[in-house]
Amino acid sequence: MHEQVHVTVIIPAYNEEATIAGVVADFRGRAEVDQVLVVDNNCRDRTAELARAAGARVVSESQPGYGSALRAGMEAAPEGILVLTEADGSFRALDLPKFLAYLEPDTLVMGTRTTSQMVDQAANMRSLLRWGNVVVGKLVEACWYLSMEPRLTDVGCTYRALHKSTWKRIQPGVREAGPAFSPEMMCEALRQRIRVIEIPVHYFARMGGESKHSANYRKIARTALKMLRAILRKRLSIR
């Protein structure tokens, strides 16, 4: 619990049996965390079983996609603070206090993986991926500069925190089922005049498996196009 507010860590998972127990244990080890909620997004392995054994609450979401899983997790979580992270171990609980320090009502606090001194050498954050996120982040800045003056360098970082009341405000305008959910959520927050604050976070190599969205240049390109379409749609206010 953080300042008498319930804290839920939400982890979307698709076939992450190699890493899920360690990630759950890492976040459950923080005194601020009241609940770790794992979303079983059609896992065909022991992810759900191992998550429960590690102490997580597990909910299921049949609609495939990263965005679908996160939406289900945020809907299932109790009132309070929601922290979104990954099941692969690339983000760690050691950065959690920074999110809580900056988080206020009507605020979305986002991590950025573009501070090279905080990125593990083995992490999947090659120069092209890092600078691609920076460029698209600056595009989002330009789109909402006059109204909100955001400072953004990473549209794809999934480590973020917000109050459930903030999620309820932006939820009607967030519809992406896949990785474009990340920038769409950011853009909808800006549309609703919710402050978006970026903080540097550590980014580690995956503890197992490979990324579903950025394992190779083909996947990176496909994900980038989906993100750009989502940003353009939000800027033109097309729901």
C-alpha positions in Angstrom: 0.0 0.0 0.0 1.2 3.5 -0.9 0.0 6.3 1.3 -3.1 4.3 2.2 -3.9 3.6 -1.5 -4.1 0.0 -2.8 -1.4 -0.8 -5.4 -2.0 -3.5 -8.0 0.7 -4.7 -10.4 -0.8 -5.9 -13.7 1.2 -8.4 -15.8 -0.2 -9.5 -19.2 1.1 -12.9 -20.1 1.2 -15.2 -23.1 3.2 -18.4 -22.7 5.7 -17.0 -20.2 6.2 -20.0 -18.0 10.0 -19.5 -18.0 9.8 -16.1 -16.4 6.4 -15.4 -14.7 7.2 -16.8 -11.3 10.4 -14.7 -10.9 8.5 -11.5 -12.1 5.7 -12.1 -9.6 8.1 -12.8 -6.8 10.0 -9.6 -7.6 7.0 -7.3 -7.4 5.4 -9.2 -4.5 8.6 -8.5 -2.6 7.9 -4.8 -2.5 6.1 -3.5 0.6 4.1 -1.0 -1.5 2.5 -3.8 -3.6 -0.9 -5.2 -2.3 -1.6 -7.5 -5.3 0.0 -8.9 -8.4 -2.5 -9.6 -11.1 -1.5 -11.8 -14.0 -3.7 -11.8 -17.1 -3.7 -15.2 -18.8 -4.1 -14.3 -22.5 -4.7 -17.8 -23.9 -1.6 -19.3 -22.5 -0.9 -22.9 -23.7 1.8 -23.6 -21.1 2.0 -23.5 -17.3 2.1 -19.7 -17.0 -1.2 -19.4 -15.0 -0.3 -22.3 -12.7 3.1 -20.9 -11.9 1.8 -17.4 -11.4 -0.7 -18.6 -8.8 2.0 -20.7 -7.1 4.1 -17.6 -6.8 1.3 -15.7 -5.1 -0.4 -13.8 -8.0 -4.1 -13.5 -8.7 -4.8 -14.8 -12.2 -7.6 -13.7 -14.5 -8.2 -14.9 -18.0 -8.8 -12.9 -21.2 -9.7 -14.8 -24.4 -9.4 -11.9 -26.8 -5.8 -12.1 -28.0 -3.4 -9.2 -27.8 -1.3 -7.2 -25.4 -3.9 -4.4 -25.3 -6.7 -6.7 -24.7 -4.9 -8.3 -21.8 -4.0 -5.0 -20.1 -7.6 -3.8 -20.5 -8.9 -6.9 -18.8 -6.3 -6.5 -16.0 -7.2 -2.9 -15.3 -10.9 -3.7 -15.3 -10.4 -6.6 -12.9 -8.2 -4.6 -10.5 -9.7 -2.9 -7.5 -9.7 0.9 -7.0 -6.3 2.4 -6.3 -3.0 2.6 -8.2 -2.4 0.4 -11.2 1.1 -0.5 -12.3 1.6 -2.1 -15.7 4.7 -4.1 -16.5 5.9 -7.1 -18.5 6.0 -10.8 -17.8 9.5 -11.3 -19.3 11.6 -9.8 -16.5 12.8 -6.9 -18.6 11.4 -4.4 -16.0 12.1 -4.7 -12.3 10.4 -3.7 -9.1 13.4 -1.6 -8.1 12.0 1.2 -10.2 8.5 1.1 -8.7 9.2 3.8 -6.0 9.9 6.3 -8.7 6.6 5.7 -10.3 4.8 6.2 -7.0 6.8 9.3 -6.2 5.6 11.1 -9.4 2.1 9.7 -9.5 -0.8 12.0 -8.7 -4.5 11.9 -9.6 -5.1 12.6 -13.3 -1.5 11.6 -14.2 0.0 8.9 -16.3 3.6 8.1 -15.3 5.5 6.3 -18.1 8.9 4.7 -18.1 11.4 5.4 -20.9 14.1 2.9 -22.0 16.0 5.5 -23.9 18.5 6.4 -21.2 21.4 4.3 -22.5 23.2 4.1 -19.1 20.2 2.3 -17.7 19.8 -0.2 -20.5 21.4 -3.6 -20.0 23.8 -4.4 -22.9 21.9 -7.7 -23.6 18.5 -6.0 -23.6 16.4 -5.8 -26.8 16.9 -2.0 -27.3 19.1 -1.7 -30.4 19.9 1.7 -31.8 17.2 1.5 -34.4 14.5 0.5 -31.9 15.7 3.2 -29.4 15.8 6.0 -31.9 12.6 4.9 -33.5 10.9 5.3 -30.2 12.4 8.7 -29.7 11.3 9.9 -33.1 7.7 8.7 -32.7 7.7 10.2 -29.1 8.6 13.5 -30.6 5.8 13.1 -33.1 3.4 12.7 -30.2 4.9 15.8 -28.5 4.3 17.8 -31.7 0.7 16.7 -32.0 -0.2 17.8 -28.4 2.5 20.5 -27.8 0.2 23.5 -27.7 -2.3 22.0 -25.3 -0.1 19.9 -23.0 3.6 20.5 -23.8 4.6 16.8 -23.1 8.2 15.6 -23.1 8.3 12.1 -24.6 11.0 9.7 -25.8 9.5 6.2 -25.7 6.1 5.3 -27.0 6.6 1.6 -26.6 7.6 1.3 -22.9 5.0 -0.8 -21.2 6.1 0.0 -17.6 3.7 2.7 -16.4 1.4 3.7 -13.6 -1.9 5.5 -13.1 -4.9 5.6 -10.8 -7.9 3.5 -11.7 -9.9 6.7 -11.8 -7.6 7.9 -14.6 -8.1 4.6 -16.5 -11.8 5.1 -16.3 -11.5 8.5 -17.9 -9.5 7.3 -20.8 -10.9 3.8 -21.2 -13.7 4.7 -23.7 -11.2 6.1 -26.1 -8.7 3.2 -26.0 -9.6 0.3 -28.3 -6.3 -1.2 -29.7 -5.9 -4.9 -29.0 -2.2 -5.2 -29.7 1.0 -3.3 -29.0 -0.5 0.0 -30.4 -2.4 0.1 -27.1 0.7 1.7 -25.6 0.9 4.9 -27.6 -2.9 5.0 -28.0 -3.2 5.1 -24.2 -0.7 7.9 -24.0 -2.5 9.9 -26.8 -5.9 9.5 -25.2 -4.5 10.7 -21.9 -3.2 13.8 -23.6 -6.6 14.3 -25.4 -8.3 14.2 -22.0 -5.7 16.8 -20.7 -4.2 14.2 -18.3 -0.6 14.9 -17.5 1.8 12.4 -19.0 5.2 12.3 -17.2 8.1 10.2 -18.4 10.8 8.8 -16.0 13.9 6.8 -16.9 13.8 3.1 -15.9 16.2 0.2 -16.0 15.7 -2.1 -18.9 17.1 -5.7 -18.7 17.4 -8.6 -21.1 14.5 -10.9 -21.1 14.8 -13.8 -18.6 13.5 -16.2 -21.2 11.7 -16.5 -24.6 11.5 -13.8 -27.2 9.5 -10.6 -27.8 6.2 -11.1 -29.7 6.6 -7.6 -31.1 10.3 -6.7 -31.6 12.2 -9.9 -31.9 13.3 -9.0 -35.5 13.1 -6.1 -37.9 10.0 -7.4 -39.6 8.1 -7.4 -36.3 9.5 -4.0 -35.4 8.3 -2.5 -38.7 4.8 -4.1 -38.3 4.5 -2.8 -34.8 5.7 0.7 -35.7 3.1 1.0 -38.5 0.3 0.0 -36.1 1.5 2.5 -33.6 1.7 5.3 -36.1 -1.8 4.6 -37.3 -3.1 4.7 -33.7 -1.4 8.0 -33.1 -2.8 9.6 -36.3 -6.3 8.3 -35.5 -6.1 9.9 -32.0 -4.7 13.2 -33.3 -7.6 13.4 -35.8 -10.0 12.4 -32.9 -11.3 9.4 -34.8 -12.5 6.9 -32.3 
